[in-house]
Amino acid sequence: MHIHYISENNSILNHFLSQIRDVTIQKDSMRFRKNIERIGEVMAYELSKILTYKEIDVQTPLGIKKTTALEDNVVLCSILRAGLALHTGFMNFFDDAENGFVSAMRFHPNNDDFFEIKVEYQAAPSFENKNLILIDPMLATGQSLVAVFQKLMAEETPKEIHIAVVIATPEGIEYLEKNLPNNCHLWVAALDEGLNAKNYIVPGLGDAGDLAYGSKL
């Protein structure tokens, strides 16, 4: 797996990351969503650098300019509901992309710390021979991403697979490396220390879905 850590050098990305973690700032759900969206825009820009482009001639009012334009067809697919704000950031840059959505949730059958991943809802276009960007803000254990990946790959094969996460753990990255193809690209905005006993990211930021859209039952 090709792993891209995009916050190793100081940039405005680090500023947005610090704000989504800050307990005094993240209480403002609109600001939290906007910061996640901005992070998505930064990640989309970085990811765009390795896509395929074609040479074109553009007619300006005063002449013709030789330049390049994106040649790859892109499909954005986010995991509901936490991925929506990050998805918007990517969509702001890949404005011609098709879009898909998949639900994945932790299910605790015994009401304890053990959980299974349930993947139920799926609404996605064909991504056969296209660049699939799978979007999820938090990479904790990696089980949700792998479950969604397996469901999506059941019938179609994309040209390239990119996975974009805001915060990842070493455990989650290791799980993806064991269960996903070697040619996948993983884009990580921030790498955290690891998981606690309940498999939550530490130091993390809390529940991204709840912070963005309110508590769930």
Residue frames as qw, qx, qy, qz and C-alpha x, y, z in Angstrom:
[[0.000, 0.886, 0.463, 0.000, 0.00, 0.00, 0.00],
 [0.381, 0.382, -0.020, 0.842, 1.19, 3.49, -0.87],
 [0.351, -0.750, -0.481, 0.287, 0.79, 5.74, 2.19],
 [0.266, 0.549, 0.058, 0.790, 0.84, 9.53, 1.93],
 [0.387, -0.630, -0.465, 0.487, 1.19, 11.55, 5.15],
 [0.300, 0.669, 0.279, 0.621, 0.28, 15.09, 4.21],
 [0.314, -0.926, -0.065, -0.197, 0.71, 17.00, 7.49],
 [0.830, -0.192, -0.100, 0.515, 4.40, 16.23, 8.04],
 [0.351, 0.163, 0.032, 0.922, 5.32, 19.72, 6.86],
 [0.032, 0.504, 0.462, -0.729, 3.72, 22.80, 8.38],
 [0.034, -0.271, -0.544, -0.793, 0.80, 24.20, 6.41],
 [0.450, -0.199, 0.084, -0.867, -2.69, 25.58, 6.99],
 [0.728, -0.141, -0.628, -0.236, -3.81, 21.93, 7.21],
 [0.457, -0.072, -0.702, 0.542, -2.24, 21.67, 10.67],
 [0.170, -0.072, 0.248, -0.951, -4.23, 24.73, 11.75],
 [0.679, -0.126, -0.304, -0.656, -7.51, 23.09, 10.71],
 [0.695, -0.069, -0.710, 0.091, -6.50, 19.81, 12.38],
 [0.219, 0.017, -0.612, 0.760, -5.80, 21.57, 15.67],
 [0.385, -0.089, 0.094, -0.914, -9.22, 23.22, 15.61],
 [0.749, -0.128, -0.466, -0.454, -11.23, 20.04, 15.04],
 [0.622, -0.078, -0.704, 0.334, -9.49, 18.50, 18.06],
 [0.063, 0.187, -0.406, 0.892, -9.88, 21.50, 20.39],
 [0.148, -0.483, -0.848, 0.158, -12.73, 20.84, 22.87],
 [0.006, 0.576, 0.302, -0.759, -13.41, 24.56, 23.16],
 [0.213, 0.371, -0.404, -0.809, -13.82, 24.97, 19.38],
 [0.137, -0.039, -0.924, -0.355, -15.34, 21.68, 18.23],
 [0.161, 0.434, 0.744, -0.482, -18.56, 22.38, 20.19],
 [0.383, 0.575, -0.053, -0.721, -19.53, 24.69, 17.32],
 [0.723, 0.182, 0.661, 0.085, -20.83, 22.04, 14.92],
 [0.551, 0.825, 0.121, -0.038, -20.95, 24.40, 11.94],
 [0.018, 0.861, -0.503, -0.067, -17.31, 25.36, 12.44],
 [0.600, -0.283, 0.746, 0.058, -16.38, 21.70, 12.93],
 [0.741, 0.473, 0.475, 0.034, -18.06, 20.74, 9.65],
 [0.386, 0.915, -0.109, -0.036, -16.40, 23.63, 7.83],
 [0.227, -0.730, 0.640, 0.086, -12.95, 22.68, 9.11],
 [0.690, 0.001, 0.719, 0.084, -13.47, 19.06, 8.03],
 [0.629, 0.727, 0.274, -0.007, -14.55, 20.38, 4.63],
 [0.134, 0.921, -0.358, -0.075, -11.41, 22.51, 4.40],
 [0.487, -0.446, 0.744, 0.106, -9.27, 19.50, 5.28],
 [0.738, 0.357, 0.572, 0.037, -11.01, 17.64, 2.47],
 [0.454, 0.889, -0.017, -0.049, -10.08, 20.42, 0.05],
 [0.134, -0.783, 0.601, 0.090, -6.42, 20.29, 1.07],
 [0.620, -0.153, 0.767, 0.059, -6.39, 16.49, 0.75],
 [0.701, 0.604, 0.378, -0.042, -8.10, 16.66, -2.65],
 [0.271, 0.915, -0.284, -0.094, -5.45, 19.07, -3.89],
 [0.308, -0.589, 0.743, 0.073, -2.61, 16.84, -2.70],
 [0.697, 0.132, 0.705, -0.008, -4.21, 13.72, -4.17],
 [0.602, 0.762, 0.148, -0.188, -4.79, 15.47, -7.49],
 [0.009, -0.806, 0.531, 0.262, -1.03, 15.72, -8.04],
 [0.303, -0.282, 0.892, 0.182, -0.70, 12.01, -8.88],
 [0.664, 0.484, 0.514, -0.246, -3.70, 11.67, -11.19],
 [0.525, 0.143, 0.580, 0.607, -3.45, 11.56, -14.98],
 [0.183, 0.747, 0.107, -0.630, -3.69, 14.75, -17.06],
 [0.636, 0.435, 0.498, 0.398, -3.95, 15.46, -20.77],
 [0.223, -0.241, 0.169, 0.929, -2.63, 18.36, -22.84],
 [0.267, 0.747, 0.609, 0.019, -5.27, 20.74, -24.15],
 [0.231, 0.205, 0.173, 0.935, -5.48, 24.04, -26.02],
 [0.050, -0.703, -0.593, 0.389, -7.59, 26.72, -24.36],
 [0.240, 0.600, 0.327, 0.690, -8.93, 29.66, -26.36],
 [0.257, -0.531, -0.375, 0.715, -8.49, 32.91, -24.42],
 [0.274, 0.891, 0.262, -0.251, -9.71, 36.36, -25.52],
 [0.084, 0.879, -0.365, -0.297, -6.19, 37.07, -26.85],
 [0.341, 0.526, -0.760, -0.174, -4.92, 33.75, -28.12],
 [0.923, -0.102, -0.333, -0.165, -4.48, 30.06, -27.42],
 [0.263, -0.660, 0.637, -0.299, -2.83, 28.65, -24.29],
 [0.726, 0.099, -0.680, -0.028, -1.45, 25.14, -24.17],
 [0.374, -0.474, 0.559, -0.568, -2.12, 23.65, -20.73],
 [0.255, 0.002, -0.967, 0.011, -3.31, 20.45, -19.06],
 [0.635, -0.260, 0.049, -0.726, -6.63, 19.18, -17.73],
 [0.508, -0.215, 0.782, -0.291, -7.64, 16.20, -15.63],
 [0.460, 0.202, -0.718, -0.482, -8.05, 13.11, -17.78],
 [0.135, -0.073, -0.962, 0.228, -9.04, 10.59, -15.11],
 [0.527, -0.482, -0.390, -0.580, -12.68, 9.94, -14.32],
 [0.075, 0.204, -0.720, 0.659, -13.19, 10.25, -10.55],
 [0.592, -0.509, -0.523, -0.341, -15.81, 8.72, -8.29],
 [0.077, -0.393, 0.568, -0.719, -16.08, 10.01, -4.72],
 [0.690, -0.351, -0.589, -0.232, -17.60, 7.58, -2.24],
 [0.084, -0.467, 0.541, -0.694, -18.03, 8.43, 1.43],
 [0.386, -0.256, -0.869, 0.176, -19.06, 6.40, 4.46],
 [0.364, -0.646, -0.216, -0.635, -22.19, 7.78, 6.11],
 [0.136, 0.936, 0.308, 0.105, -22.67, 9.88, 8.08],
 [0.506, -0.706, 0.105, 0.484, -19.32, 11.10, 9.37],
 [0.559, -0.019, 0.469, 0.684, -17.84, 11.29, 5.88],
 [0.306, 0.806, 0.490, 0.129, -20.27, 13.86, 4.49],
 [0.084, -0.963, 0.067, 0.249, -18.38, 17.04, 5.38],
 [0.447, -0.458, 0.606, 0.473, -15.08, 15.58, 4.16],
 [0.509, 0.405, 0.695, 0.306, -16.86, 14.46, 0.99],
 [0.198, 0.942, 0.259, -0.078, -18.01, 18.05, 0.39],
 [0.256, -0.795, 0.368, 0.408, -14.40, 19.24, 0.55],
 [0.464, -0.098, 0.754, 0.455, -13.36, 16.72, -2.10],
 [0.388, 0.653, 0.634, 0.143, -16.41, 17.59, -4.21],
 [0.022, 0.935, 0.033, -0.352, -15.43, 21.27, -4.15],
 [0.161, -0.623, 0.601, 0.474, -12.25, 20.37, -6.04],
 [0.133, 0.021, 0.911, 0.389, -13.41, 17.38, -8.10],
 [0.419, 0.316, 0.277, -0.805, -16.58, 19.13, -9.22],
 [0.616, 0.284, -0.482, -0.554, -17.11, 16.83, -12.22],
 [0.041, 0.181, -0.970, 0.155, -16.84, 13.67, -10.11],
 [0.656, -0.332, -0.528, -0.426, -19.64, 11.17, -9.69],
 [0.227, -0.438, 0.577, -0.651, -20.65, 10.47, -6.11],
 [0.686, -0.203, -0.680, -0.158, -21.55, 7.44, -4.02],
 [0.367, -0.518, 0.439, -0.636, -22.52, 6.79, -0.42],
 [0.676, -0.077, -0.733, 0.009, -22.31, 3.71, 1.79],
 [0.556, -0.673, 0.177, -0.454, -23.42, 3.20, 5.39],
 [0.682, 0.101, -0.662, 0.294, -21.22, 1.38, 7.90],
 [0.443, -0.682, 0.205, -0.545, -21.67, 1.17, 11.64],
 [0.134, 0.257, -0.888, 0.358, -20.36, -0.66, 14.67],
 [0.748, -0.326, -0.292, -0.499, -22.92, -3.19, 15.93],
 [0.071, -0.379, 0.799, -0.462, -22.53, -4.49, 19.48],
 [0.638, -0.193, -0.635, -0.390, -24.58, -7.75, 19.59],
 [0.633, -0.320, -0.644, 0.285, -23.76, -8.45, 23.24],
 [0.238, -0.928, -0.116, -0.261, -23.88, -4.84, 24.46],
 [0.701, -0.570, 0.135, 0.407, -20.19, -4.99, 25.37],
 [0.092, -0.744, 0.383, 0.539, -16.96, -3.82, 23.74],
 [0.424, 0.023, 0.807, 0.411, -17.08, -6.52, 21.03],
 [0.456, 0.616, 0.121, -0.631, -18.49, -5.23, 17.76],
 [0.576, 0.254, 0.664, 0.404, -19.18, -6.24, 14.18],
 [0.051, 0.328, -0.230, -0.915, -19.38, -3.94, 11.17],
 [0.463, 0.550, 0.685, -0.113, -22.75, -3.66, 9.47],
 [0.013, -0.235, 0.422, 0.876, -22.78, -2.36, 5.89],
 [0.382, 0.493, 0.740, -0.252, -26.35, -1.83, 4.76],
 [0.407, 0.842, 0.231, -0.268, -27.15, 1.15, 2.54],
 [0.473, -0.227, 0.489, 0.697, -25.30, 1.64, -0.75],
 [0.477, 0.824, 0.288, -0.108, -25.95, 4.17, -3.52],
 [0.345, -0.591, 0.461, 0.565, -23.01, 4.43, -5.89],
 [0.637, 0.652, -0.191, -0.364, -22.42, 4.86, -9.63],
 [0.954, 0.187, 0.001, 0.232, -20.32, 2.51, -11.70],
 [0.211, -0.879, 0.386, 0.183, -16.62, 2.98, -10.99],
 [0.900, 0.131, 0.331, 0.253, -15.34, 0.38, -13.44],
 [0.655, 0.292, 0.160, 0.678, -11.97, 1.58, -14.78],
 [0.040, -0.879, -0.055, -0.472, -12.35, 4.90, -12.90],
 [0.304, 0.291, -0.584, 0.694, -10.45, 6.42, -10.00],
 [0.579, -0.630, -0.485, -0.180, -12.33, 5.57, -6.80],
 [0.121, 0.402, -0.482, 0.769, -11.72, 7.84, -3.79],
 [0.593, -0.499, -0.631, -0.030, -13.12, 6.26, -0.63],
 [0.010, 0.552, -0.232, 0.801, -13.67, 8.90, 2.07],
 [0.682, -0.579, -0.447, -0.010, -13.93, 8.39, 5.83],
 [0.055, -0.884, 0.254, -0.388, -12.64, 10.87, 8.45],
 [0.495, -0.613, 0.562, -0.250, -11.54, 8.35, 11.09],
 [0.763, 0.255, -0.593, -0.032, -9.40, 5.24, 10.55],
 [0.578, -0.580, 0.442, -0.367, -9.56, 3.46, 13.92],
 [0.732, -0.187, 0.655, 0.010, -9.49, -0.35, 13.63],
 [0.105, 0.363, -0.684, -0.624, -9.86, -0.29, 9.85],
 [0.292, 0.219, 0.930, -0.044, -12.71, -2.79, 9.92],
 [0.405, 0.693, 0.374, -0.465, -15.33, -0.37, 8.57],
 [0.253, 0.699, -0.416, -0.524, -13.21, 0.63, 5.59],
 [0.069, -0.224, 0.942, 0.239, -12.38, -2.97, 4.74],
 [0.358, 0.398, 0.813, -0.230, -16.04, -4.03, 5.01],
 [0.398, 0.764, 0.128, -0.492, -17.13, -1.18, 2.73],
 [0.099, 0.591, -0.663, -0.449, -14.28, -1.89, 0.31],
 [0.215, -0.021, 0.971, 0.106, -15.25, -5.56, 0.03],
 [0.414, 0.588, 0.617, -0.318, -18.88, -4.68, -0.64],
 [0.320, 0.791, -0.128, -0.505, -17.96, -2.17, -3.33],
 [0.057, 0.533, -0.765, -0.356, -15.46, -4.48, -5.03],
 [0.625, 0.092, 0.751, -0.195, -17.90, -7.38, -5.27],
 [0.658, 0.582, 0.478, -0.008, -18.93, -6.52, -8.84],
 [0.446, 0.880, -0.010, 0.160, -16.60, -3.83, -10.23],
 [0.763, -0.226, 0.026, 0.605, -12.91, -3.01, -10.46],
 [0.077, 0.976, 0.015, -0.204, -11.70, 0.61, -10.45],
 [0.636, 0.651, -0.238, 0.339, -8.63, 1.84, -12.30],
 [0.334, 0.308, -0.568, 0.686, -7.10, 3.14, -9.06],
 [0.563, -0.658, -0.498, -0.042, -8.17, 3.09, -5.42],
 [0.190, 0.409, -0.360, 0.817, -7.53, 6.00, -3.07],
 [0.513, -0.627, -0.580, 0.093, -8.58, 6.07, 0.58],
 [0.123, 0.544, -0.165, 0.814, -8.71, 9.46, 2.32],
 [0.585, -0.607, -0.518, 0.145, -8.84, 9.74, 6.12],
 [0.087, -0.900, 0.129, -0.407, -8.37, 12.70, 8.44],
 [0.346, -0.636, 0.621, -0.300, -7.02, 10.83, 11.47],
 [0.863, 0.146, -0.473, -0.100, -5.51, 7.33, 11.42],
 [0.661, -0.609, 0.425, -0.107, -3.95, 4.91, 13.88],
 [0.056, 0.509, -0.840, -0.178, -1.04, 2.53, 13.35],
 [0.442, 0.082, 0.872, -0.193, -3.40, -0.37, 14.10],
 [0.607, 0.619, 0.316, -0.387, -5.86, 0.74, 11.44],
 [0.355, 0.733, -0.481, -0.325, -3.14, 1.21, 8.84],
 [0.158, -0.330, 0.930, 0.031, -1.73, -2.25, 9.60],
 [0.556, 0.304, 0.720, -0.283, -5.20, -3.78, 9.19],
 [0.571, 0.728, -0.001, -0.379, -5.66, -2.10, 5.80],
 [0.150, 0.651, -0.708, -0.230, -2.23, -3.27, 4.66],
 [0.303, -0.121, 0.942, -0.075, -3.20, -6.86, 5.50],
 [0.441, 0.435, 0.753, -0.225, -6.64, -6.79, 3.88],
 [0.457, 0.813, 0.099, -0.347, -6.47, -4.43, 0.88],
 [0.832, 0.450, 0.089, 0.313, -4.57, -4.70, -2.42],
 [0.632, -0.331, 0.044, 0.699, -0.98, -3.49, -2.48],
 [0.309, 0.316, 0.340, 0.830, -1.71, -0.90, -5.17],
 [0.208, -0.859, -0.463, -0.070, -4.12, 1.11, -2.97],
 [0.268, 0.416, -0.210, 0.843, -3.21, 4.66, -2.00],
 [0.440, -0.690, -0.536, 0.208, -3.91, 5.75, 1.59],
 [0.172, 0.584, -0.048, 0.792, -3.98, 9.51, 2.25],
 [0.552, -0.552, -0.531, 0.330, -3.61, 10.46, 5.92],
 [0.013, 0.868, 0.004, 0.497, -3.97, 14.01, 7.25],
 [0.251, -0.676, 0.529, -0.448, -2.80, 13.07, 10.77],
 [0.716, 0.010, -0.693, 0.080, -1.40, 9.94, 12.42],
 [0.520, -0.673, 0.206, -0.483, -2.32, 9.46, 16.09],
 [0.216, -0.525, 0.787, -0.241, -0.87, 7.32, 18.87],
 [0.178, 0.002, -0.979, -0.100, -3.30, 4.40, 18.71],
 [0.567, -0.420, -0.493, -0.509, -6.48, 2.88, 20.13],
 [0.335, -0.393, 0.599, -0.612, -7.75, 2.65, 23.69],
 [0.250, -0.006, 0.949, -0.193, -9.46, -0.38, 25.25],
 [0.516, 0.534, 0.531, -0.408, -12.75, 0.50, 23.53],
 [0.559, 0.258, 0.560, 0.554, -11.05, 0.87, 20.13],
 [0.146, 0.967, 0.208, -0.024, -11.39, 4.65, 20.03],
 [0.618, 0.510, -0.113, 0.588, -8.59, 6.80, 18.62],
 [0.513, -0.798, -0.095, 0.304, -6.29, 8.44, 21.18],
 [0.040, 0.299, 0.449, -0.841, -5.88, 11.39, 21.38],
 [0.155, 0.497, 0.790, 0.323, -8.26, 11.65, 18.41],
 [0.101, -0.182, -0.046, -0.977, -11.08, 14.15, 18.53],
 [0.484, 0.167, 0.567, -0.645, -14.16, 12.25, 19.73],
 [0.508, 0.406, 0.757, 0.070, -17.03, 11.06, 17.52],
 [0.123, -0.120, 0.382, 0.908, -16.74, 12.91, 14.20],
 [0.138, -0.449, -0.737, -0.485, -20.32, 12.15, 13.20],
 [0.322, -0.727, -0.559, 0.236, -21.76, 13.43, 16.48],
 [0.305, -0.491, -0.022, 0.816, -19.61, 16.56, 16.42],
 [0.050, -0.001, 0.509, 0.859, -20.70, 17.36, 12.88],
 [0.367, -0.282, -0.590, -0.662, -24.38, 16.41, 13.00],
 [0.569, -0.418, 0.222, -0.672, -25.43, 15.91, 16.62],
 [0.302, -0.242, 0.887, -0.252, -25.76, 12.94, 18.96],
 [0.582, 0.007, -0.643, -0.498, -27.48, 9.78, 17.74],
 [0.802, -0.348, 0.179, -0.452, -29.69, 7.35, 19.63]]
